[in-house]
Structure formats: structure tokens, C-alpha cells
Amino acid sequence: MTAASPDPETIAGFLQHCLFTMFAEDIGLLSEDGFKKLLAQVKSSPQGFPVLISALWKEMATGTGYSTLLFQEIACFNGGLFENTTALLPQRANSCFTADRNSNIGRHQLPNSRLTGFLKTVLLSS
């Protein structure tokens, strides 16, 4: 028996968190490639993905003098974006993006971008 697909609001929140985390990395609020390296660490064991990513988002929500995930101080990110730190399992998120491989958002139709790299590496990995 497979778990039900996450609701659209959960998916949207998850993607917002991912995009903002990549943005924070790009503008220097998080260490360069820190998020990317964290994703690479969990690629071979996807069940660890929601645990590590949720922990990172909790650190971003409160700030920390030293992150054991990114090996740096992390400032508090105000605004409430990280009040809910739910991270989806890659397999559950995968079903949202690969349901129709012939559509414009299918696995082989995504534009080349950093988000696409993220989706291919984590969400669309088999």
C-alpha cells in the first residue's frame, strides 16, 4: 500500500522552503553549497532527507550560534516562513512531479536551472 500524495498546500510550502533556502545560500546568508552538500549526503539514503532538512529549517527559524549541519552560525530568519518545517520524503514528492511524463513539467521537460538540478537530484531520483 502506498501513502497518499501530499496535499497541494504541503507541496507548495515544501517548495517555498527549498527555494528560499537556495536563495539564502546564493546571497551568502548560508554557506556556499551548504544546502547542496546536505542534499548530496542524503541522496543514497532518502529516508534521512526529511530529518536533516527539517533540522536545518528549524535552525533557520530560530537561529543558532553554530549549525552542526552547515558548520556555521545561522541567523534567525524572521517572518514565519519556517514555522512549519515539514519536509517531504523524496518518493512522496516524486509522485507529484512524474505523474505525467509527457506533460510540460515531466521529468525530461523541466528547464535547465538550479531548481531543476535540485528536483532531479532529490525529488526525481529513483
Contacts in CASP RR format, 6 or more apart in sequence:
PFRMAT RR
TARGET T0000
AUTHOR 0000-0000-0000
METHOD contacts of the structure
MODEL  1
MTAASPDPETIAGFLQHCLFTMFAEDIGLLSEDGFKKLLAQVKSSPQGFP
VLISALWKEMATGTGYSTLLFQEIACFNGGLFENTTALLPQRANSCFTAD
RNSNIGRHQLPNSRLTGFLKTVLLSS
3 92 0 8 1.000
5 92 0 8 1.000
5 95 0 8 1.000
5 96 0 8 1.000
6 14 0 8 1.000
6 88 0 8 1.000
6 92 0 8 1.000
6 93 0 8 1.000
6 96 0 8 1.000
10 86 0 8 1.000
10 88 0 8 1.000
11 88 0 8 1.000
11 93 0 8 1.000
11 96 0 8 1.000
13 84 0 8 1.000
13 86 0 8 1.000
14 86 0 8 1.000
14 87 0 8 1.000
14 88 0 8 1.000
14 93 0 8 1.000
16 81 0 8 1.000
17 53 0 8 1.000
17 57 0 8 1.000
17 81 0 8 1.000
17 82 0 8 1.000
17 85 0 8 1.000
17 87 0 8 1.000
18 115 0 8 1.000
18 118 0 8 1.000
19 115 0 8 1.000
20 77 0 8 1.000
20 81 0 8 1.000
21 30 0 8 1.000
21 35 0 8 1.000
21 56 0 8 1.000
21 57 0 8 1.000
21 60 0 8 1.000
22 35 0 8 1.000
22 114 0 8 1.000
22 115 0 8 1.000
22 118 0 8 1.000
24 30 0 8 1.000
24 60 0 8 1.000
24 77 0 8 1.000
25 31 0 8 1.000
25 32 0 8 1.000
25 33 0 8 1.000
25 34 0 8 1.000
25 35 0 8 1.000
25 36 0 8 1.000
29 75 0 8 1.000
29 77 0 8 1.000
30 70 0 8 1.000
30 72 0 8 1.000
30 74 0 8 1.000
31 70 0 8 1.000
31 71 0 8 1.000
31 72 0 8 1.000
34 70 0 8 1.000
35 56 0 8 1.000
35 70 0 8 1.000
38 52 0 8 1.000
38 53 0 8 1.000
38 56 0 8 1.000
38 69 0 8 1.000
38 70 0 8 1.000
39 49 0 8 1.000
39 118 0 8 1.000
39 121 0 8 1.000
39 122 0 8 1.000
40 121 0 8 1.000
41 52 0 8 1.000
42 48 0 8 1.000
42 49 0 8 1.000
42 52 0 8 1.000
42 122 0 8 1.000
43 121 0 8 1.000
43 122 0 8 1.000
43 125 0 8 1.000
46 89 0 8 1.000
46 90 0 8 1.000
46 91 0 8 1.000
46 122 0 8 1.000
46 125 0 8 1.000
47 89 0 8 1.000
49 87 0 8 1.000
49 89 0 8 1.000
49 90 0 8 1.000
49 122 0 8 1.000
50 86 0 8 1.000
50 87 0 8 1.000
50 88 0 8 1.000
50 89 0 8 1.000
51 87 0 8 1.000
52 69 0 8 1.000
53 87 0 8 1.000
54 85 0 8 1.000
54 86 0 8 1.000
54 87 0 8 1.000
55 69 0 8 1.000
56 67 0 8 1.000
56 69 0 8 1.000
56 70 0 8 1.000
57 82 0 8 1.000
57 85 0 8 1.000
57 87 0 8 1.000
58 82 0 8 1.000
58 85 0 8 1.000
59 67 0 8 1.000
59 69 0 8 1.000
59 74 0 8 1.000
60 74 0 8 1.000
60 76 0 8 1.000
60 77 0 8 1.000
60 82 0 8 1.000
61 76 0 8 1.000
61 77 0 8 1.000
61 80 0 8 1.000
61 82 0 8 1.000
61 83 0 8 1.000
61 85 0 8 1.000
62 76 0 8 1.000
63 74 0 8 1.000
63 75 0 8 1.000
63 76 0 8 1.000
63 77 0 8 1.000
64 73 0 8 1.000
64 74 0 8 1.000
65 73 0 8 1.000
65 74 0 8 1.000
66 72 0 8 1.000
66 73 0 8 1.000
67 73 0 8 1.000
67 74 0 8 1.000
90 122 0 8 1.000
90 123 0 8 1.000
90 125 0 8 1.000
93 122 0 8 1.000
93 123 0 8 1.000
94 123 0 8 1.000
94 124 0 8 1.000
94 125 0 8 1.000
97 105 0 8 1.000
97 106 0 8 1.000
97 107 0 8 1.000
97 119 0 8 1.000
97 123 0 8 1.000
97 124 0 8 1.000
98 106 0 8 1.000
98 107 0 8 1.000
98 124 0 8 1.000
100 106 0 8 1.000
101 107 0 8 1.000
101 108 0 8 1.000
103 109 0 8 1.000
107 120 0 8 1.000
107 124 0 8 1.000
110 116 0 8 1.000
110 119 0 8 1.000
110 120 0 8 1.000
END
